[in-house]
Amino acid sequence: MKKVLFLAVAAMSLSLASCDSKKEDQMEAQGTAVKEAGEAKADSLEAKADAVRDSADKKGEAIGDAADAKDPK
């Protein structure tokens, strides 16, 4: 009897948990929008960081090449 009651309560709670309210759907949509905005900002910052890194690499290589050119062999 306890097993049957437990299974019935579990089934009811699962069926109720699967029903979303409009407010819950709106909150989930807002959360998703915040996540997506954060990802877009992170992607933008990563692109800027890559550009700075590439620029520094090029400048460093140019300085090294200039130093090598001045080095008597």
DRENSE-590895 format. One record per atom (N, C-alpha, C, O): atom name; x, y, z; residue number from 1. Coordinates in Angstrom, 1 decimal, always signed. Each point is the difference from the previous one (the first is absolute). Layout:
residues N
  atom      xx      yy      zz   nr
    CA       X       Y       Z  NUM
...
***
This chain:
residues 73
  atom      xx      yy      zz   nr
     N    +0.8    -1.2    +0.0    1
    CA    -0.8    +1.2    +0.0    1
     C    +0.9    +1.3    +0.0    1
     O    -0.3    +0.9    -0.7    1
     N    +1.3    -1.0    +1.5    2
    CA    +0.9    +1.2    +0.1    2
     C    +0.7    +0.3    -1.4    2
     O    +0.2    +1.1    -0.4    2
     N    +0.2    -2.2    -0.2    3
    CA    +0.7    +0.1    -1.3    3
     C    -1.0    +0.6    -1.1    3
     O    +0.4    +0.9    -0.7    3
     N    -1.6    -1.3    +0.8    4
    CA    -1.0    +0.5    -1.0    4
     C    -0.3    +1.5    +0.3    4
     O    +0.0    +0.8    -1.0    4
     N    -0.1    -0.5    +2.2    5
    CA    -0.2    +1.4    +0.4    5
     C    +1.2    +0.9    -0.4    5
     O    -0.2    +1.1    -0.5    5
     N    +1.4    -1.6    +0.8    6
    CA    +1.2    +0.7    -0.4    6
     C    +0.1    +0.2    -1.5    6
     O    +0.3    +1.1    -0.4    6
     N    -0.6    -2.1    -0.3    7
    CA    +0.1    +0.1    -1.5    7
     C    -1.1    +1.0    -0.5    7
     O    +0.3    +0.7    -1.0    7
     N    -1.4    -0.7    +1.6    8
    CA    -1.1    +0.9    -0.4    8
     C    +0.4    +1.4    +0.2    8
     O    -0.2    +0.9    -0.8    8
     N    +0.8    -0.6    +2.0    9
    CA    +0.4    +1.3    +0.4    9
     C    +1.2    +0.4    -0.9    9
     O    +0.0    +1.2    -0.5    9
     N    +0.9    -2.1    +0.2   10
    CA    +1.1    +0.4    -0.9   10
     C    -0.5    +0.3    -1.4   10
     O    +0.5    +1.0    -0.6   10
     N    -1.4    -1.8    +0.1   11
    CA    -0.6    +0.3    -1.3   11
     C    -0.7    +1.4    -0.1   11
     O    +0.1    +0.7    -1.0   11
     N    -0.8    -0.4    +2.1   12
    CA    -0.7    +1.3    +0.0   12
     C    +1.0    +1.1    +0.1   12
     O    -0.2    +1.0    -0.7   12
     N    +1.2    -1.1    +1.4   13
    CA    +1.0    +1.1    +0.2   13
     C    +0.7    +0.2    -1.3   13
     O    +0.3    +1.1    -0.4   13
     N    +0.0    -2.2    -0.4   14
    CA    +0.6    +0.1    -1.3   14
     C    -0.9    +0.7    -1.0   14
     O    +0.5    +0.8    -0.8   14
     N    -1.7    -1.1    +0.9   15
    CA    -1.0    +0.5    -1.0   15
     C    -0.2    +1.5    +0.3   15
     O    -0.1    +0.8    -0.9   15
     N    +0.1    -0.4    +2.2   16
    CA    -0.1    +1.4    +0.3   16
     C    +1.3    +0.8    -0.3   16
     O    -0.1    +1.2    -0.3   16
     N    +1.2    -1.8    +0.5   17
    CA    +1.3    +0.6    -0.2   17
     C    +0.2    +0.3    -1.5   17
     O    +0.7    +1.0    -0.3   17
     N    -1.3    -1.7    -0.6   18
    CA    +0.2    +0.2    -1.4   18
     C    -0.8    +1.2    -0.5   18
     O    +0.2    +0.4    -1.2   18
     N    -1.2    +0.0    +1.9   19
    CA    -0.8    +1.2    -0.4   19
     C    +0.6    +1.3    +0.4   19
     O    +0.2    +0.2    +1.2   19
     N    +0.2    +0.6    -2.2   20
    CA    +0.6    +1.3    +0.3   20
     C    -1.1    +1.1    -0.1   20
     O    -0.9    -0.1    -0.8   20
     N    +1.1    +1.0    +1.7   21
    CA    -0.9    +1.2    -0.1   21
     C    +0.6    +1.0    -0.9   21
     O    +1.1    -0.1    -0.4   21
     N    -2.0    +1.1    +0.0   22
    CA    +0.5    +1.0    -0.9   22
     C    +1.1    +0.8    +0.6   22
     O    +1.0    +0.4    -0.6   22
     N    -1.1    -0.1    +1.9   23
    CA    +1.0    +0.8    +0.7   23
     C    +1.3    -0.8    +0.1   23
     O    +1.1    +0.6    -0.2   23
     N    -1.2    -1.9    +0.4   24
    CA    +1.3    -0.8    +0.0   24
     C    +0.6    +0.0    -1.4   24
     O    +1.2    +0.1    -0.1   24
     N    -2.0    -0.2    -0.9   25
    CA    +0.5    +0.0    -1.4   25
     C    +0.7    +1.4    -0.3   25
     O    +1.1    +0.0    -0.6   25
     N    -1.7    +1.1    +1.1   26
    CA    +0.6    +1.3    -0.2   26
     C    +1.3    +0.1    +0.7   26
     O    +1.0    +0.6    -0.5   26
     N    -0.9    -1.1    +1.7   27
    CA    +1.2    +0.1    +0.8   27
     C    +1.1    -0.8    -0.6   27
     O    +1.2    +0.4    -0.1   27
     N    -1.6    -1.6    -0.5   28
    CA    +1.0    -0.8    -0.7   28
     C    +0.5    +0.6    -1.2   28
     O    +1.2    +0.0    -0.3   28
     N    -2.1    +0.7    -0.5   29
    CA    +0.4    +0.7    -1.2   29
     C    +0.9    +1.2    +0.4   29
     O    +1.0    +0.2    -0.7   29
     N    -1.3    +0.5    +1.8   30
    CA    +0.9    +1.1    +0.4   30
     C    +1.4    -0.6    +0.4   30
     O    +1.0    +0.6    -0.3   30
     N    -1.0    -1.7    +1.0   31
    CA    +1.3    -0.6    +0.4   31
     C    +0.8    -0.4    -1.2   31
     O    +1.2    +0.2    -0.1   31
     N    -1.9    -0.7    -0.9   32
    CA    +0.7    -0.4    -1.2   32
     C    +0.6    +1.2    -0.8   32
     O    +1.1    -0.1    -0.5   32
     N    -1.9    +1.2    +0.5   33
    CA    +0.5    +1.2    -0.6   33
     C    +1.2    +0.6    +0.7   33
     O    +0.9    +0.4    -0.7   33
     N    -0.9    -0.5    +2.0   34
    CA    +1.2    +0.5    +0.8   34
     C    +1.2    -0.9    -0.4   34
     O    +1.1    +0.6    -0.2   34
     N    -1.3    -1.9    +0.2   35
    CA    +1.1    -0.9    -0.3   35
     C    +0.6    +0.3    -1.4   35
     O    +1.2    +0.1    -0.2   35
     N    -2.1    +0.1    -0.8   36
    CA    +0.4    +0.2    -1.4   36
     C    +0.7    +1.4    -0.1   36
     O    +1.0    +0.1    -0.7   36
     N    -1.5    +0.9    +1.4   37
    CA    +0.7    +1.3    +0.0   37
     C    +1.4    -0.1    +0.6   37
     O    +1.0    +0.6    -0.5   37
     N    -0.9    -1.4    +1.6   38
    CA    +1.3    -0.2    +0.6   38
     C    +1.0    -0.7    -0.9   38
     O    +1.2    +0.3    -0.1   38
     N    -1.7    -1.3    -0.6   39
    CA    +0.8    -0.8    -0.9   39
     C    +0.5    +0.9    -1.2   39
     O    +1.1    -0.1    -0.4   39
     N    -2.0    +1.0    -0.1   40
    CA    +0.3    +0.9    -1.1   40
     C    +1.1    +1.0    +0.5   40
     O    +1.0    +0.3    -0.8   40
     N    -1.1    +0.2    +2.0   41
    CA    +1.0    +0.9    +0.5   41
     C    +1.3    -0.7    +0.2   41
     O    +1.1    +0.6    -0.3   41
     N    -1.1    -1.8    +0.8   42
    CA    +1.2    -0.8    +0.2   42
     C    +0.7    -0.3    -1.3   42
     O    +1.2    +0.2    -0.1   42
     N    -2.0    -0.5    -0.9   43
    CA    +0.6    -0.2    -1.4   43
     C    +0.6    +1.2    -0.5   43
     O    +1.1    -0.1    -0.6   43
     N    -1.7    +1.3    +0.8   44
    CA    +0.5    +1.2    -0.5   44
     C    +1.4    +0.3    +0.7   44
     O    +0.9    +0.4    -0.6   44
     N    -0.9    -0.6    +2.0   45
    CA    +1.2    +0.3    +0.7   45
     C    +1.1    -1.0    -0.4   45
     O    +1.2    +0.4    +0.0   45
     N    -1.5    -1.6    -0.3   46
    CA    +1.0    -1.0    -0.4   46
     C    +0.6    +0.4    -1.4   46
     O    +1.2    -0.1    -0.2   46
     N    -2.1    +0.6    -0.6   47
    CA    +0.5    +0.5    -1.4   47
     C    +1.0    +1.2    +0.2   47
     O    +1.0    +0.0    -0.7   47
     N    -1.4    +0.9    +1.6   48
    CA    +0.9    +1.1    +0.3   48
     C    +1.3    -0.4    +0.6   48
     O    +1.1    +0.5    -0.4   48
     N    -1.1    -1.5    +1.3   49
    CA    +1.2    -0.5    +0.6   49
     C    +0.9    -0.7    -1.0   49
     O    +1.2    +0.2    +0.0   49
     N    -1.8    -0.9    -0.9   50
    CA    +0.7    -0.7    -1.1   50
     C    +0.7    +1.1    -0.9   50
     O    +1.2    -0.2    -0.4   50
     N    -1.9    +1.3    +0.1   51
    CA    +0.6    +1.0    -0.8   51
     C    +1.2    +0.7    +0.7   51
     O    +1.0    +0.2    -0.6   51
     N    -1.1    +0.0    +1.9   52
    CA    +1.1    +0.6    +0.7   52
     C    +1.1    -0.9    +0.1   52
     O    +1.2    +0.4    -0.2   52
     N    -1.4    -1.7    +0.4   53
    CA    +1.0    -1.0    +0.1   53
     C    +0.8    -0.1    -1.4   53
     O    +1.2    -0.1    +0.0   53
     N    -2.0    +0.1    -1.1   54
    CA    +0.6    -0.1    -1.3   54
     C    +0.9    +1.2    -0.3   54
     O    +1.1    -0.1    -0.5   54
     N    -1.6    +1.3    +0.9   55
    CA    +0.7    +1.2    -0.2   55
     C    +1.3    +0.0    +0.8   55
     O    +1.1    +0.4    -0.6   55
     N    -1.1    -0.8    +1.8   56
    CA    +1.2    -0.1    +0.8   56
     C    +1.0    -1.0    -0.5   56
     O    +1.2    +0.3    +0.0   56
     N    -1.7    -1.4    -0.5   57
    CA    +0.8    -1.0    -0.7   57
     C    +0.8    +0.6    -1.2   57
     O    +1.2    -0.2    -0.1   57
     N    -2.0    +0.9    -0.7   58
    CA    +0.6    +0.6    -1.2   58
     C    +1.1    +1.1    +0.4   58
     O    +1.0    +0.0    -0.6   58
     N    -1.4    +0.8    +1.5   59
    CA    +1.0    +1.0    +0.5   59
     C    +1.2    -0.6    +0.6   59
     O    +1.2    +0.4    -0.3   59
     N    -1.4    -1.5    +1.1   60
    CA    +1.2    -0.7    +0.6   60
     C    +0.9    -0.6    -1.1   60
     O    +1.2    +0.1    +0.1   60
     N    -1.8    -0.7    -1.1   61
    CA    +0.7    -0.6    -1.1   61
     C    +0.8    +1.1    -0.8   61
     O    +1.1    -0.2    -0.3   61
     N    -1.8    +1.3    +0.1   62
    CA    +0.7    +1.1    -0.7   62
     C    +1.2    +0.5    +0.7   62
     O    +1.0    +0.3    -0.6   62
     N    -1.1    -0.1    +1.9   63
    CA    +1.1    +0.4    +0.9   63
     C    +1.1    -1.0    -0.1   63
     O    +1.2    +0.4    -0.1   63
     N    -1.5    -1.7    +0.2   64
    CA    +1.0    -1.0    +0.0   64
     C    +0.7    -0.1    -1.4   64
     O    +1.2    -0.2    +0.0   64
     N    -2.0    +0.4    -1.0   65
    CA    +0.6    +0.0    -1.4   65
     C    +0.9    +1.2    -0.2   65
     O    +1.1    -0.2    -0.6   65
     N    -1.5    +1.3    +1.2   66
    CA    +0.9    +1.2    -0.1   66
     C    +1.3    -0.1    +0.8   66
     O    +1.0    +0.4    -0.5   66
     N    -1.1    -1.1    +1.6   67
    CA    +1.2    -0.3    +0.8   67
     C    +0.9    -0.9    -0.7   67
     O    +1.2    +0.1    +0.0   67
     N    -1.8    -1.2    -0.7   68
    CA    +0.8    -0.9    -0.7   68
     C    +0.7    +0.6    -1.2   68
     O    +1.1    -0.3    -0.3   68
     N    -1.8    +1.3    -0.3   69
    CA    +0.6    +0.7    -1.2   69
     C    +1.2    +0.8    +0.4   69
     O    +0.9    +0.2    -0.8   69
     N    -0.9    +0.4    +2.0   70
    CA    +1.1    +0.8    +0.5   70
     C    +1.2    -0.8    +0.5   70
     O    +1.1    +0.5    +0.2   70
     N    -1.4    -1.8    +0.1   71
    CA    +1.1    -0.8    +0.6   71
     C    +1.0    -0.4    -1.1   71
     O    -0.3    -0.6    -1.0   71
     N    +1.6    +1.0    +1.2   72
    CA    +1.0    -0.4    -1.0   72
     C    +0.2    -1.5    +0.1   72
     O    +0.1    -0.6    +1.0   72
     N    +0.1    +0.0    -2.2   73
    CA    +0.2    -1.4    -0.1   73
     C    +1.4    -0.4    -0.3   73
     O    +0.3    -1.1    -0.1   73
***
